[in-house]
């Protein structure tokens, strides 16, 4: 219903009501279709030629008009937004700024088109306000707007018909494929994956040279998407479907590796995330999964990302859990693995269409052919016009005196222009140009320059005419320009393509992911051995095989103690203060198998596993299994003791196993059965060994019994056990020196002798001499008894050679080349 406005002077009889009957259904349908078309064409969907939505196109065009090239200073983003909104895009500053921000984000676009300065946001946080950030065109954007002023594209009026704007950009870069697109229209949506510029250009050039190329042909150049964040694409069937029909899906995975994040714990290090996934989203998902008990074996998750090292997300794995199995859990339960659905919808001739790879390439290639053809026509016209003027100037310069006479004798400019045309047979533009000629152009040098310019223009005109006349030559120019763009702006591929999850998604080995998926989450309780090195490193082997003893020297350290256990078991570390400290085996790093003497350089220092008191040290390892042999130990004052293994308390981390007297300390320990031999070596080189059965097992609080009779001022320097039947293979190593020298500063002399050269004696006796001192030697610095071959090392784990075996027990030693820290 419509009414004619009634004014105070309008008579009542002249006021007429006008009622219009309409079909509400038809009106709603028409209005909705108009709205839907506006959203599809003017807002949500990109043009298949330049890959830009209208607001993006207007931003790049206006920034180019403002002169914001990469070699110019940045300007405030709010200034760009204001120019775009006031001249081309009257839809609000928020929409314009959001579009400009996305054009500047390297994690959103494979090839950013805006060079942003300031906080342009991240995957987890939004950008700063437009008044705080600055921007200019990126180098790649110059290829998008190149030659736009040479009639390469059509211009259309802006919203108020006062200005014009490009209908599409020349787009020397295949922007739609390289940067992808996403948008939601009315009744349709688009979601396109980014690709590698070099690969897309190679496919386009192949299509230029072979217009009848098939999808399989171009997929040899474009095997799959190349995402800005890198990562891995797992499974390419969905990619092939999308390239064929325009619709498909694929899975993206984070790039991960398993490392020792601490000396006692492994972790999963994430260096690349799936496209569109932020670190905060992953951390929150992990936290929620652990809280809901959907994720097991995770001790902590830390974001260690910085500008120097880039993305680094560390997920610490609890001791006893298989890192590969935990990683497979993370892939299933968190955004470390995401699905990407491809829906290639774009505008072609103003109509939305779903396009496959071949169609997308053809649209861009045809657009570039049209751009180069129109540019060539424009340049040809410009050069013809310039040649026409140059030829007129040359005519004037050849007869300049007559030209001047004609001009001087004319009443006004119009008469002069007409007389020049009549006398010299010039055209209107030529005559006008001569009238505006400056006197400095009348030199002989100017004539030479004009003749050179004429020849150059004639050559360029011939070349442009040849390009326009020959389609093959035109395509060659387009192909060469594509190659230049790829060489200038191309970068290596970031995303790894995997045919399936069984490729190398976890560790890089074929079938690793399938093995990880099938592996138990927790590490199995398999037999192994715990090793202690002479320099205080702890580690475990991967099986229960005894350490291989070889004549080949180990490059690092010596084996001081080892004990059989299981991967999820517990062993005891015996200290010099008479304590046993519980050590979980899973806290120790596992050494790889070796066919020679064990290298313990991959072990963990004792201080990181065992909590020790000041001046307390670990003297050996013992098994805490109930069926293990008894623990035998000896002190510096000559006391010896055996303790039953099953006497260890189950609810304590540390406990005493011997009551020490003031000033005494434990010097060594070993597990001993009744038929083994206990060996003690004193500082005055006395060696005593006797049967372990002569020392009855005692409780933890007992103080032990006399082991060796010591002379005044002497102490025990070494304790060991020799298993029954192994005496023939055991050797005795003694190192002598001066008791007044600082520890670790003197090399001393060493002697290696067979153990069976020493007669056994009863417990609490003085033993026999094992080393004859040289001049300036008055004490044993250290001694060791164990199976051959014996090896020595310095304080840094470096090997120190020992002398050859001497069958005589009571002899002097051989000088050593360096101080010895430990023997094993």
ZAMARGU-4260 file (C-alpha; in steps of 0.2 Angstrom, whole numbers, plus 5000, padded with zeros to 4 digits):
<rodrens>
0) 5000/5000/5000 | 5007/5017/4995 | 5000/5034/4999 | 5003/5051/4991 | 5011/5062/5004
5) 4998/5075/5011 | 5004/5092/5015 | 4995/5105/5025 | 4989/5114/5009 | 4982/5097/5001
10) 4963/5096/5001 | 4956/5081/5009 | 4947/5076/4993 | 4964/5076/4983 | 4972/5063/4995
15) 4971/5046/4987 | 4977/5029/4994 | 4986/5018/4982 | 4986/4999/4986 | 4997/4987/4976
20) 4993/4969/4977 | 5009/4958/4976 | 5013/4939/4978 | 5023/4938/4994 | 5030/4921/4988
25) 5036/4928/4972 | 5043/4944/4980 | 5053/4934/4993 | 5060/4922/4979 | 5065/4937/4969
30) 5073/4946/4983 | 5082/4931/4990 | 5089/4927/4972 | 5095/4944/4971 | 5104/4943/4988
35) 5111/4926/4984 | 5118/4932/4968 | 5126/4948/4976 | 5134/4937/4989 | 5141/4924/4977
40) 5147/4937/4964 | 5152/4951/4975 | 5158/4944/4991 | 5161/4926/4994 | 5168/4917/4979
45) 5185/4921/4970 | 5186/4924/4952 | 5195/4909/4944 | 5206/4920/4933 | 5215/4930/4947
50) 5209/4920/4962 | 5203/4935/4972 | 5187/4940/4979 | 5181/4958/4975 | 5187/4965/4992
55) 5204/4957/4990 | 5206/4964/4972 | 5201/4981/4977 | 5214/4981/4991 | 5228/4976/4980
60) 5222/4988/4966 | 5221/5003/4978 | 5237/5000/4986 | 5245/5000/4969 | 5237/5016/4965
65) 5243/5023/4982 | 5261/5019/4976 | 5264/5006/4991 | 5276/4996/4982 | 5289/4985/4991
70) 5303/4998/4989 | 5292/5012/4997 | 5289/5015/5016 | 5275/5006/5025 | 5259/5016/5029
75) 5246/5014/5042 | 5234/5000/5038 | 5220/5012/5043 | 5225/5023/5029 | 5224/5009/5016
80) 5207/5003/5024 | 5200/5021/5022 | 5205/5023/5004 | 5198/5006/4999 | 5182/5010/5009
85) 5180/5027/5002 | 5183/5024/4984 | 5179/5006/4980 | 5172/4995/4994 | 5158/5003/5005
90) 5155/4988/5016 | 5163/4993/5032 | 5181/4994/5038 | 5181/4978/5048 | 5178/4967/5032
95) 5192/4976/5023 | 5205/4975/5037 | 5201/4957/5039 | 5204/4953/5021 | 5220/4963/5021
100) 5226/4954/5036 | 5224/4937/5028 | 5233/4943/5013 | 5248/4947/5024 | 5248/4931/5035
105) 5262/4918/5029 | 5253/4904/5038 | 5237/4908/5028 | 5244/4910/5011 | 5257/4901/5002
110) 5263/4917/4994 | 5258/4932/5004 | 5252/4947/4994 | 5253/4961/5007 | 5269/4965/5017
115) 5263/4968/5035 | 5273/4977/5048 | 5267/4974/5066 | 5256/4962/5074 | 5245/4953/5060
120) 5240/4939/5072 | 5243/4921/5073 | 5232/4905/5072 | 5228/4907/5090 | 5226/4926/5092
125) 5219/4940/5081 | 5229/4955/5074 | 5231/4972/5082 | 5219/4986/5077 | 5222/4994/5060
130) 5229/5010/5068 | 5243/5000/5076 | 5249/4990/5060 | 5257/4996/5044 | 5257/4988/5027
135) 5263/4989/5009 | 5262/4977/4994 | 5273/4962/4994 | 5284/4958/4980 | 5273/4945/4973
140) 5258/4957/4972 | 5267/4967/4959 | 5266/4952/4948 | 5247/4952/4951 | 5245/4970/4946
145) 5259/4971/4933 | 5254/4980/4916 | 5236/4984/4923 | 5238/5002/4915 | 5241/4994/4897
150) 5223/4989/4894 | 5226/4971/4899 | 5209/4970/4909 | 5192/4978/4908 | 5188/4992/4920
155) 5170/4994/4928 | 5162/5009/4937 | 5164/5009/4956 | 5149/5009/4968 | 5145/5028/4964
160) 5150/5028/4946 | 5163/5041/4950 | 5179/5030/4948 | 5183/5014/4939 | 5190/4998/4946
165) 5197/4982/4937 | 5185/4968/4934 | 5200/4956/4936 | 5218/4958/4939 | 5231/4953/4926
170) 5238/4940/4938 | 5254/4934/4932 | 5254/4922/4947 | 5241/4908/4947 | 5235/4915/4963
175) 5219/4903/4965 | 5230/4887/4965 | 5245/4894/4974 | 5236/4903/4989 | 5219/4893/4988
180) 5203/4901/4994 | 5189/4899/5007 | 5172/4906/5008 | 5154/4903/5012 | 5141/4910/5000
185) 5122/4907/4999 | 5119/4888/4996 | 5137/4885/4991 | 5155/4886/4998 | 5172/4885/4992
190) 5188/4878/5001 | 5204/4877/4990 | 5221/4870/4995 | 5237/4880/4992 | 5250/4873/4980
195) 5268/4876/4976 | 5271/4890/4963 | 5285/4881/4954 | 5275/4866/4952 | 5259/4875/4946
200) 5269/4885/4933 | 5277/4870/4926 | 5260/4862/4924 | 5253/4878/4916 | 5268/4879/4904
205) 5265/4860/4899 | 5247/4864/4896 | 5252/4879/4885 | 5263/4868/4874 | 5251/4853/4874
210) 5233/4860/4875 | 5226/4842/4874 | 5236/4837/4890 | 5226/4825/4902 | 5225/4826/4920
215) 5238/4813/4923 | 5250/4823/4912 | 5248/4839/4923 | 5248/4829/4939 | 5266/4824/4935
220) 5270/4842/4939 | 5257/4845/4953 | 5257/4829/4963 | 5248/4837/4978 | 5245/4853/4988
225) 5259/4862/4997 | 5253/4869/5013 | 5260/4885/5021 | 5263/4876/5037 | 5272/4862/5029
230) 5268/4845/5038 | 5263/4829/5029 | 5248/4824/5018 | 5244/4806/5022 | 5234/4797/5008
235) 5233/4805/4990 | 5217/4796/4984 | 5207/4811/4990 | 5219/4823/4981 | 5217/4814/4965
240) 5198/4814/4967 | 5198/4833/4970 | 5210/4836/4955 | 5198/4826/4944 | 5181/4832/4950
245) 5184/4847/4960 | 5179/4838/4977 | 5189/4827/4988 | 5197/4826/5005 | 5214/4822/5012
250) 5222/4821/5029 | 5236/4832/5036 | 5248/4827/5049 | 5261/4837/5060 | 5279/4834/5057
255) 5286/4825/5073 | 5301/4817/5079 | 5305/4807/5095 | 5320/4814/5105 | 5328/4813/5122
260) 5320/4829/5129 | 5329/4826/5146 | 5343/4813/5150 | 5329/4802/5158 | 5314/4805/5147
265) 5309/4804/5129 | 5297/4816/5121 | 5288/4820/5105 | 5294/4836/5097 | 5282/4844/5084
270) 5290/4856/5072 | 5276/4858/5059 | 5257/4858/5062 | 5243/4854/5050 | 5236/4869/5040
275) 5226/4880/5050 | 5230/4872/5067 | 5238/4883/5081 | 5249/4878/5095 | 5236/4884/5108
280) 5223/4873/5100 | 5234/4858/5101 | 5239/4861/5119 | 5221/4863/5125 | 5216/4847/5116
285) 5230/4837/5124 | 5226/4844/5141 | 5207/4840/5139 | 5212/4822/5133 | 5223/4819/5148
290) 5210/4826/5160 | 5197/4814/5151 | 5209/4800/5152 | 5208/4798/5133 | 5227/4801/5132
295) 5239/4791/5142 | 5258/4791/5144 | 5259/4810/5143 | 5269/4819/5157 | 5269/4837/5151
300) 5266/4847/5135 | 5277/4863/5132 | 5277/4877/5119 | 5295/4881/5116 | 5292/4891/5100
305) 5303/4906/5097 | 5309/4917/5083 | 5326/4909/5081 | 5321/4890/5081 | 5303/4892/5075
310) 5289/4880/5080 | 5294/4868/5094 | 5280/4859/5103 | 5287/4846/5116 | 5276/4833/5123
315) 5285/4823/5136 | 5281/4805/5137 | 5280/4796/5154 | 5293/4784/5159 | 5287/4766/5154
320) 5277/4771/5139 | 5281/4768/5121 | 5283/4785/5112 | 5278/4779/5095 | 5261/4772/5103
325) 5258/4789/5112 | 5261/4798/5096 | 5248/4787/5087 | 5236/4792/5101 | 5239/4810/5098
330) 5236/4808/5079 | 5219/4800/5083 | 5214/4811/5097 | 5221/4829/5094 | 5223/4841/5080
335) 5240/4834/5076 | 5231/4825/5062 | 5217/4835/5053 | 5206/4832/5038 | 5205/4845/5024
340) 5190/4845/5012 | 5193/4852/4995 | 5178/4860/4986 | 5185/4870/4971 | 5171/4882/4968
345) 5175/4898/4958 | 5168/4911/4946 | 5170/4907/4928 | 5162/4920/4916 | 5152/4926/4931
350) 5145/4909/4935 | 5150/4898/4950 | 5157/4882/4944 | 5166/4867/4952 | 5183/4865/4944
355) 5196/4851/4943 | 5214/4854/4942 | 5214/4854/4923 | 5200/4867/4922 | 5208/4878/4934
360) 5224/4878/4925 | 5215/4881/4908 | 5206/4896/4915 | 5222/4904/4921 | 5232/4900/4905
365) 5218/4907/4894 | 5217/4923/4905 | 5236/4925/4903 | 5235/4923/4884 | 5221/4936/4884
370) 5231/4948/4895 | 5247/4947/4884 | 5237/4949/4868 | 5229/4964/4874 | 5245/4971/4881
375) 5253/4968/4865 | 5240/4977/4855 | 5241/4992/4867 | 5260/4993/4866 | 5258/4991/4847
380) 5247/5006/4846 | 5257/5017/4858 | 5273/5013/4848 | 5264/5017/4831 | 5259/5033/4838
385) 5276/5037/4844 | 5284/5033/4828 | 5272/5044/4819 | 5277/5059/4830 | 5296/5054/4828
390) 5295/5054/4809 | 5286/5071/4810 | 5300/5078/4821 | 5313/5072/4809 | 5305/5081/4794
395) 5305/5097/4804 | 5323/5095/4809 | 5329/5092/4792 | 5321/5109/4786 | 5320/5118/4802
400) 5323/5135/4795 | 5308/5134/4784 | 5298/5127/4798 | 5303/5143/4809 | 5299/5154/4795
405) 5282/5147/4793 | 5278/5148/4811 | 5285/5166/4812 | 5275/5172/4798 | 5258/5164/4804
410) 5246/5175/4814 | 5242/5163/4827 | 5244/5144/4832 | 5229/5138/4822 | 5236/5146/4806
415) 5253/5140/4810 | 5247/5122/4813 | 5237/5122/4796 | 5252/5129/4786 | 5264/5116/4793
420) 5252/5103/4788 | 5250/5110/4770 | 5269/5114/4767 | 5277/5098/4775 | 5262/5086/4772
425) 5261/5083/4791 | 5246/5076/4801 | 5237/5085/4814 | 5246/5077/4829 | 5263/5079/4820
430) 5260/5098/4817 | 5254/5100/4835 | 5269/5091/4842 | 5281/5102/4831 | 5273/5118/4838
435) 5276/5112/4856 | 5294/5108/4851 | 5308/5116/4863 | 5323/5124/4855 | 5335/5113/4864
440) 5328/5098/4853 | 5335/5106/4837 | 5353/5101/4840 | 5362/5088/4829 | 5363/5076/4843
445) 5344/5076/4845 | 5343/5071/4827 | 5354/5056/4830 | 5344/5052/4845 | 5327/5053/4835
450) 5334/5042/4821 | 5340/5029/4834 | 5323/5030/4842 | 5314/5028/4825 | 5324/5012/4822
455) 5320/5005/4839 | 5302/5008/4837 | 5301/5000/4820 | 5310/4985/4827 | 5298/4984/4842
460) 5283/4986/4831 | 5288/4972/4820 | 5290/4961/4835 | 5273/4965/4842 | 5265/4962/4825
465) 5273/4945/4824 | 5267/4941/4841 | 5249/4946/4837 | 5250/4937/4820 | 5257/4920/4827
470) 5247/4911/4841 | 5262/4900/4844 | 5274/4915/4847 | 5261/4923/4858 | 5260/4907/4868
475) 5279/4907/4869 | 5279/4924/4877 | 5266/4919/4890 | 5277/4903/4894 | 5293/4913/4896
480) 5284/4926/4907 | 5277/4911/4918 | 5295/4904/4919 | 5301/4921/4925 | 5288/4922/4938
485) 5292/4905/4945 | 5310/4909/4946 | 5307/4925/4955 | 5294/4920/4967 | 5295/4901/4968
490) 5301/4892/4984 | 5304/4874/4988 | 5290/4862/4993 | 5286/4862/5011 | 5273/4848/5013
495) 5278/4830/5012 | 5266/4819/5002 | 5263/4801/5008 | 5253/4788/4999 | 5247/4781/5015
500) 5249/4782/5034 | 5261/4767/5033 | 5274/4777/5023 | 5285/4787/5035 | 5273/4797/5046
505) 5281/4793/5063 | 5299/4788/5061 | 5303/4789/5043 | 5305/4770/5041 | 5293/4760/5030
510) 5278/4753/5040 | 5283/4763/5055 | 5266/4770/5058 | 5257/4753/5057 | 5270/4746/5069
515) 5267/4760/5081 | 5248/4758/5080 | 5250/4740/5084 | 5263/4742/5097 | 5258/4742/5116
520) 5256/4758/5124 | 5268/4754/5139 | 5285/4747/5137 | 5286/4728/5140 | 5294/4721/5156
525) 5308/4713/5146 | 5324/4707/5153 | 5339/4719/5153 | 5355/4724/5162 | 5359/4740/5171
530) 5376/4747/5168 | 5387/4759/5179 | 5402/4767/5171 | 5418/4771/5179 | 5414/4790/5177
535) 5397/4788/5185 | 5385/4786/5170 | 5370/4774/5171 | 5361/4766/5157 | 5352/4750/5153
540) 5354/4737/5139 | 5340/4732/5127 | 5341/4714/5132 | 5348/4703/5146 | 5364/4698/5137
545) 5379/4701/5147 | 5390/4716/5141 | 5401/4709/5127 | 5420/4708/5132 | 5432/4711/5118
550) 5450/4714/5116 | 5445/4730/5107 | 5446/4746/5118 | 5430/4755/5121 | 5431/4773/5115
555) 5422/4780/5130 | 5423/4775/5149 | 5424/4758/5157 | 5411/4746/5164 | 5412/4747/5183
560) 5396/4737/5188 | 5382/4729/5180 | 5367/4719/5186 | 5353/4709/5178 | 5335/4715/5180
565) 5320/4719/5169 | 5314/4735/5160 | 5301/4739/5172 | 5311/4733/5187 | 5321/4742/5201
570) 5339/4741/5206 | 5349/4748/5220 | 5363/4760/5220 | 5375/4756/5235 | 5383/4772/5241
575) 5399/4776/5252 | 5388/4780/5267 | 5381/4763/5268 | 5364/4767/5260 | 5355/4758/5246
580) 5345/4770/5234 | 5331/4763/5224 | 5333/4767/5205 | 5319/4763/5193 | 5326/4755/5177
585) 5314/4764/5165 | 5322/4781/5171 | 5338/4775/5162 | 5342/4777/5144 | 5342/4761/5134
590) 5359/4758/5124 | 5358/4751/5107 | 5366/4734/5104 | 5384/4733/5101 | 5396/4719/5096
595) 5411/4726/5106 | 5415/4733/5122 | 5400/4744/5128 | 5401/4762/5125 | 5392/4771/5140
600) 5393/4789/5133 | 5374/4789/5130 | 5371/4786/5149 | 5364/4797/5162 | 5374/4805/5176
605) 5371/4798/5193 | 5367/4815/5200 | 5351/4815/5189 | 5345/4798/5195 | 5351/4796/5213
610) 5349/4809/5226 | 5366/4809/5236 | 5372/4818/5251 | 5387/4829/5251 | 5403/4819/5249
615) 5393/4803/5246 | 5397/4793/5230 | 5390/4777/5222 | 5401/4762/5224 | 5391/4749/5214
620) 5374/4742/5209 | 5364/4727/5217 | 5348/4718/5212 | 5333/4720/5223 | 5325/4704/5217
625) 5320/4693/5231 | 5329/4678/5223 | 5345/4687/5220 | 5362/4683/5228 | 5366/4692/5244
630) 5374/4709/5244 | 5392/4709/5250 | 5401/4725/5254 | 5417/4731/5262 | 5422/4747/5271
635) 5438/4757/5271 | 5442/4750/5289 | 5442/4732/5284 | 5424/4727/5289 | 5415/4715/5277
640) 5396/4711/5277 | 5383/4701/5268 | 5365/4707/5267 | 5350/4696/5260 | 5343/4704/5245
645) 5325/4701/5250 | 5328/4712/5266 | 5325/4728/5256 | 5310/4738/5262 | 5296/4740/5248
650) 5290/4757/5254 | 5306/4767/5255 | 5317/4775/5242 | 5333/4773/5252 | 5339/4764/5267
655) 5354/4759/5277 | 5362/4742/5274 | 5377/4743/5286 | 5380/4753/5302 | 5396/4762/5299
660) 5409/4768/5313 | 5414/4786/5314 | 5426/4790/5299 | 5422/4774/5290 | 5414/4772/5272
665) 5409/4758/5260 | 5423/4756/5247 | 5414/4742/5236 | 5400/4730/5234 | 5395/4716/5224
670) 5382/4701/5224 | 5390/4686/5231 | 5384/4668/5233 | 5391/4656/5246 | 5404/4648/5235
675) 5411/4665/5228 | 5427/4672/5234 | 5427/4689/5242 | 5443/4700/5238 | 5449/4715/5248
680) 5465/4725/5243 | 5472/4738/5256 | 5482/4753/5253 | 5499/4745/5257 | 5496/4733/5243
685) 5490/4718/5253 | 5477/4707/5245 | 5466/4695/5254 | 5453/4683/5247 | 5442/4671/5256
690) 5426/4661/5254 | 5410/4671/5255 | 5402/4657/5265 | 5414/4663/5280 | 5403/4679/5281
695) 5386/4675/5287 | 5372/4686/5281 | 5366/4699/5293 | 5351/4712/5295 | 5352/4729/5288
700) 5356/4737/5305 | 5371/4726/5309 | 5389/4733/5308 | 5397/4718/5299 | 5412/4708/5304
705) 5431/4709/5302 | 5436/4706/5284 | 5455/4710/5283 | 5468/4715/5296 | 5475/4732/5292
710) 5492/4739/5298 | 5491/4756/5306 | 5486/4770/5295 | 5481/4759/5281 | 5464/4757/5273
715) 5454/4746/5260 | 5455/4753/5243 | 5446/4740/5233 | 5433/4726/5236 | 5427/4713/5223
720) 5419/4696/5221 | 5426/4682/5210 | 5412/4669/5205 | 5416/4651/5208 | 5426/4643/5194
725) 5430/4660/5187 | 5447/4663/5196 | 5457/4657/5180 | 5450/4672/5170 | 5451/4685/5183
730) 5465/4698/5184 | 5471/4710/5198 | 5475/4728/5193 | 5485/4739/5205 | 5490/4757/5203
735) 5503/4764/5215 | 5509/4781/5218 | 5513/4794/5232 | 5501/4797/5245 | 5506/4815/5247
740) 5501/4820/5229 | 5484/4828/5225 | 5471/4815/5219 | 5471/4814/5200 | 5487/4823/5197
745) 5499/4808/5196 | 5500/4795/5184 | 5509/4782/5195 | 5513/4764/5190 | 5502/4750/5186
750) 5503/4731/5186 | 5491/4718/5179 | 5493/4700/5187 | 5482/4684/5187 | 5471/4682/5201
755) 5475/4664/5204 | 5493/4669/5208 | 5487/4675/5225 | 5484/4661/5238 | 5469/4662/5248
760) 5469/4665/5267 | 5457/4665/5281 | 5445/4680/5285 | 5452/4694/5296 | 5470/4690/5291
765) 5483/4701/5283 | 5483/4694/5265 | 5498/4694/5254 | 5508/4708/5245 | 5501/4712/5227
770) 5512/4726/5222 | 5531/4731/5225 | 5532/4750/5227 | 5545/4760/5217 | 5555/4775/5223
775) 5543/4789/5228 | 5528/4777/5229 | 5521/4772/5246 | 5502/4768/5243 | 5490/4760/5231
780) 5480/4774/5223 | 5467/4761/5217 | 5465/4743/5213 | 5452/4732/5204 | 5449/4713/5203
785) 5438/4706/5189 | 5437/4696/5173 | 5449/4700/5159 | 5452/4710/5149 | 5454/4725/5161
790) 5453/4743/5154 | 5457/4759/5162 | 5450/4777/5159 | 5454/4795/5164 | 5442/4807/5173
795) 5434/4811/5156 | 5431/4794/5151 | 5446/4793/5139 | 5456/4777/5138 | 5472/4775/5147
800) 5483/4760/5141 | 5487/4747/5155 | 5503/4736/5154 | 5503/4718/5148 | 5499/4704/5160
805) 5513/4699/5172 | 5512/4682/5179 | 5522/4687/5195 | 5511/4694/5209 | 5525/4703/5220
810) 5532/4714/5207 | 5533/4733/5203 | 5522/4742/5191 | 5525/4750/5174 | 5524/4769/5173
815) 5507/4775/5166 | 5506/4789/5153 | 5491/4797/5162 | 5482/4797/5178 | 5469/4783/5180
820) 5452/4787/5186 | 5444/4770/5186 | 5447/4752/5180 | 5433/4740/5173
</rodrens>
